[in-house]
Amino acid sequence: MKKFLIFSLMLFILNSSFLILNCFSQWVYQALPSYHSVTDIKFFDENTGILIYYDYPAGRGMMRTTNGGYNWVSINNNISFFAIQKIDDTTLYALAFSGSNMMSRTFNRGITWDSVSAGQFNTCNDLSFVNKDTGWISGSNNIPSQCIYRTTNGGVNVIQQTDITGLGQIFFLKYKVNGEYTGWHYSNSGDNKFWKTTNSGNNWFQITRPPAQYLGYFSFIDENIGWITGSSTGGGIYKTTNGGLNWLLQTLPSGNNIYHEIYKFKIINYDTIYAVGGYKDLGFRIIGLIWKTTNSGMNWGYQEPDTSIQNGQYYALDFINANTGWAYSGNGIHTTNGGGPIIISSININNENIVKSYILEQNYPNPFNPTTVISFQLSVAGQVVLKVYDVMGREVQTLVNESLKPGTYQASFDASALSSGIYFYTLSAGEFSETKKMLMVK
């Protein structure tokens, strides 16, 4: 038996090594004309793309490529860009600061540009457009009053919709749900609150934020399913299946001197997501990793580009389909076949990280007000349900109801709309079922 285990381990190591070597030729190095810290990148097709960068103390800038990133040319000189969004196959909007805030627009893939004044803003932070006319901007008209603004004519005119506090990221679905646009806003300028609107931004309500100390980039594929990055979990990523009401921590591979972090990700479809951030420490230097899932985040793996590529962590990425994409930091890499296979997990001879049983942890903190985190472990893949009940046995909320792989998970529970008192939560997975008690005190 022992010989068989040793043989299996050697076979897995050899297979993992093959996978890594096979990744090397899948990502091709691309250099910028000079070093720049790329903050975002958008491609219209396999040839034409736009990137923005920030170099301290020189400032920000923009570049354009027409040959898939192998050559870049500076455009829109002397304009400080800090947020871009591709609207459709020909249109891109960019928030900028050049004497006063403005929004630059191109309707022909960056060949020509015009600008509309955003002088009514004291500060702009992010934008989200559903088409070339209708969009929202996170900004400020009189610090410290931060606002969400809406435009229906491509930014020529904007109106303030709300005074929810905090500059931060904003995201709207490009289609309507029940006749209205659905959007989310994370304010990261002090209060770290997460907001949602289901009526095109006319009204916003606060929703549960994942338990990570700091949250980063987020995006949704529909009104229910989305992801957001979190930093206090070692660079984890959270998923929601009910529009942001609850979040579940997804596990990234560990070991092999891997540092977890996700800065940006690109949702290809319901199963496939690419992400950048984090690195592997080789001792003499670090190499940036490409994170990838092909089963909606139940398992995340990573790709190691060639170790001869002189790139550290990647901060920006874009894909135009499941196979063709780019990842950039100071320079970049490019793939046309999906980057090759991924490493799902690392070798751990002691098996210290293998979950061997079902465990439902006590929520933390407890007592709580108004949010708490419930952790649990699964030893077998299958359908998992985590529900909260009141003292009368009435169901209060379903936190988890999906098929999960073996591993450790966290789910957040927001009781801000409930009264103080004792609540119960039950985890059901296969033949396993356990209930624990918690106390909410306002």
N, C-alpha and C positions, 0 to 999 in steps of 0.2 A: 504493500500500500504506500509506504514511504517513498519507494523508488518511483512509483507511478506519479505521486504528487510532485516530486522533483522534476520528472520528465515533463509533466504538464506545465510547470512553472517555466522551464527552459523553452518549451515550445511557445508559450505566451510571450516571453521576452523576445524571442526571435521574430515572432509575428509582429509585435509592437515595433521592433526595430525596422522591419520591412515597411510597415505603414509609415513611419517617420521618414525613411529614405524616399519612399514613394511620394511624400508631400513635397520634397525639395524641388522637384522639377515642375510642380504644379503652379507655383507662384513665381512670377518673373519680376525682377528688380526694375524700378523706374525712378530715375533721379530728376529732381527739380533743377532749374538753372542755377540756383543758389539755395542755401539752406533756409527753410522757413518752417515754422511750427503750424502745420495745417490744422484748422479747427473744424472744417466741414467740407464736404465734396458732394457734388450732384452730377450725374451723367444723364444725357438725353437718349443716347444710344451707345453702341460699342465704340464710337469714335469721339463724340463731342461731349465735353464735360467742363464744369466750372468748379474751382476750389477757392476758398478763402483762407487766409492765414493771419497769424498774429506774432510779431517779433518785437520783443522788448529790447530797447526802448523805441525802436524804429516805427512801430505801429502796425496797422493791419493793411492787407492788400487782397487783390483778386487775380487769378490766372485762368487761362482757357486753353484747352487742348482740342485738336481736331483729328488726332491719330491714336486715340485710346490711351493717352497719358504718357506716351514716349517722349513727347515734346510739349512744353508749356510756355505760353506767352503772357506777359503781364498786361492786364487791361484795367480800365477805370482807375488810373493812377491818382494818387493823392486823396483817395476816398477810403474811409475806415469802415469796412464791412464786418458785421458781427453775427448775422443770421441770414440764412438763405433757404428758399424753398422752391423746388421744382413744381410748377403748377400742372403742366401737361407736357406733351412731347416737344413743344417749342418755347414755352413760357417759363421764366424764372423770376422771382422777386427776391430782393435783398435789402435788408435794413442796414442803414449806414449812418455814420456821423461825419459830416464835413462842414464845419462851421455851425450847422444846425442839423437836427435829425431829419432824415429823408428816407424814401424808399426808391431804390433804383429798379427798373423793370426792363426785361428784354422779351420780345415776342418772336425772335428769330434765332434762338439758341446762342445768344451772346454776341452776335455780329454787331448789332446796334442797341443802344440803351436810351431810355429816358428816365426822368425822375419826377416824383411827386413829393411835395413838401410834407414833412411830418413835424413842422415847426411848433405845432401845438403840444408836442411832447417835450418834457424836460429830459426824459430818458426813455429809450426804447430797449426792449429785451428780447422779444421773440415774436414770431408771426405764424399764423396758420390760415391758409386759404383753401377753400373748397372748389373754387374755380377762379378764373382771372378777374372776376368782379368782386366776389364776396369773400371776406376774410376778417380775421381778428388779430389785434396787436396787443401785446402786453407792454404797458408803458406807464409813464408818470407825467402828469401835467403840472404838478406843483409839489415837489418833494416836501414831506414824506408821503404824500397821497399817491398811491399806485392804483392803476385802473386797467380795465379791459375795454378796448375800443373796437368798433366794428365799422367796416366800410362795405358799400355795395357798388362802388364804382372804381375799383382797383386802387384804392388809396388816395384818390383825388380829394375826397372828403371823408372824415371819420367822425363818429359820434361816440361819446362815452356811454357805455352800457351799465357799468357797475363800478363800485369803489372798493371791491374786495382787496385786501392789503397784500402787498408783496409782489415784486417783480419775479418773473420766473418763466418756465416753459409753458407753452399752450399748444393744444392739439385738438383739432376737430375732424370728425369723420366726413368724408367727401360726399356722402349720401344722406338723405333725410330719413329719420325714423319717426313715424306718425306725423309726417308733415313738417318736422322741425329738425334742425341740426343738433347733434350731440357733441359736446366738447368737454375737455378736462383742463385744469390749470393747477400747476404746482408752484406755490410761492416760496421761493428759497432765499428771501431777503430778510430773514429774522424770525417769522412765525412758522415757517415750514408746514404750511397747511395745504391740503389737497382739496380741490373744488371740482364740481361737476355741474353742467347745464344740460337740460334736455329740451330747452325751448330757444335754441339759437343764441344763447348768451343773454337773454333778457333777464333771467334769474339764475343765480348760482346757489348751490348748497354744498356744505362741507361733507366730505366722505372720509372713510377710514384711510389712513396712510399706513404703509408697511412699517414694522417696528424698527427698521434701520435708522441709525442716528442721522444719517444724511442720505437724501435721495437724489437721483440724477436724472438721466434721460428716460423718457417713457413714450410709448406708442401703443395704439390699439388697432386691431384688424377689423373689429366690428363693435357693436354697442356693448358686447359682453366680455370679449376676450382681449386682454392687453398685458403688457409687461412693463416693469420699471426697475431700474438698477438701484441698489442700496449699498452703502459703503461700510456700515458698521458690522456687516456679516462677512468680512473678508472679501468684499467685492462681489456679493451675490446678486441674484436677479429674482424678482418676485413676479408671479403670474396671478391674474384675476380672471375668473370665469363668470362674474356677475357685475361687470361694469365698474369695478373699483370698490364695491362694498366690502369685499374680503380679499385678502392677498395670501398666497402660498409661496414660501421660499423654495426655489429650485436649486438643486445641488450642482456645483461645478466640480470637475475632477480635481483631485488633490495629490500631493506628493511630488517627487522628482524636482524639488526646488521651484515649484510653481507658485507665483504670486497672483492671487485672484483680484481682478478688477475688470469691470465692464464700463466703458465710457459711452459707446454708441452701439446700436444694433439695427439691423435691417430685417424686417419681416417680409419673407418671400411669399409664403402662404401659411395655412394653418399649421403645417408641420415643420417647415424649414425656416430657420432664423440664423443669420450670421451676426457676429459681434466682435468688437475689438476692445483692447485694454488688457492689462496684465502682461506678465512676462515669465520667462523661465530663466533662472540664474545659472549660467554656465561656469561660474567661478571667475573667469577672466573678463566676462561682460554678460549682458543680458540680451535675449532675443524676444521680440514681441510675438504674441500668440494670436491666432484667429480662432475664436470660439464658434461652435456650430451645433445646432440640434436639428434632427430630422423627424422628431416625434413630439413636437409642440412643447419641448422643454422637459419631458419626463427624464430624458438623458441628455446631458451636454457633453460634448467632446471638444477637442482642440486640434488644430493643425500647427505644425512647426515649419515655417518657411526655412529655406536654406540658411544654415548658421553662418555662412559667409556673407549674407546680406547685412550691411551695416545699419540696421534699424533697431531701435529699442521698442518701447510700447507704441502701438498704433492708437491714434486718437480720432480718426475719421474713416468712414467707409461708405460705399454705395454699391449696390448690385442692381443691374437692369433685368436679371432673371436668375434662376437658380445656379447658373454656371458662370456668368460673366460679372466680375466685380473688381473693386479696387479697395485697398487699405493704405492710409497715409499717416505719416507722422512728420518727420523732417524731410524724408523722401517717401517712396511708396513701393507697393507691389501690386501685381495684376494677375488675375487668373481668368481663363476662358473655359475651364472644365470643373469649376466648383472647388478647386484647391486640393483635390485628391481625398483620400480617406481620412478619418478622424480617429484620434485616440480617445476612447470612451473613459477609461480609468487607468490609473497608474498602478504599478506593482507594489504590493505591501505584503512582504513575506510573513509578518506576524499576524496578518489579518485583523489588526486592531480596529479597522474602520468598517468591518463587515457586520451588518446588523443581523443578529441571530434570533431575535424574538420581537413580538409586538410590545410596544411600550407607549403608554399614554402618560405624559408628564403633568404635574400640577401647573396650572397657568401661572404666569409671572408678568407683572406683579399681582399679588393677591393679599389683601383687598386691592381693588383697582378703581380708577376714575379717569376717563371713561373707557380707556382701551386697555387690553391685555393680550398676551401672546400665549397660544397653546401649542406645545411641541409634541410630536409623536414620531415613533419609529415603526417601520414596516419591514418584515422579514420576507414577505412573499408578495409578488405583484398581484394586483386585483383591484376591484371596485372598492373605494374607500368613502365612507360617509362620516362627517363630523357635524353634529347638530347641537344647538343650545336650547335648553328648556327652562321655563320658570318653575316656581315651587308647586304650581298646580299641574305640572306635567304637560303644559301647552308648549308647542314648538315656537321658539322665538326667532331662530335664524339658522339657516344651513350654511356652514362655513366651507365645507368641502363635500363635493359629490362628483367624483371622477375616478378614472382608472390611474393608479400610480404604481411606479416601480419600487422595489425595495430601497430603503434609505431613510434619512432623517428629514422631517419637514416641520415647518412652522406656519401657523395660521393666526391671523389677528382677528380680534372680536371687539367691535365698537358698540358700547352700550349707552352712548350719549342720548339716545331717544328713549331710554328705558328708565324706570324708577330704581332707587336704591333697593338692595335686597339680595337674597341668595338665588343663584342660578346654577344649573347643572349642564355639563357638556358630556356627550356620549360619542365615542369613536367605535365604528363598526367596520370590520374588514374581514371578509370570509367568515370563519366561525368565531373570530375574536370580537368581543364587545366589552367595553369598560366605561364606567361613568364616574366623573369627579365633580366636586362641588366648588363653587367660587363665590366671592362676595364683592358686589359693586357698591361703593359708598360715595355719594355725591357730597 
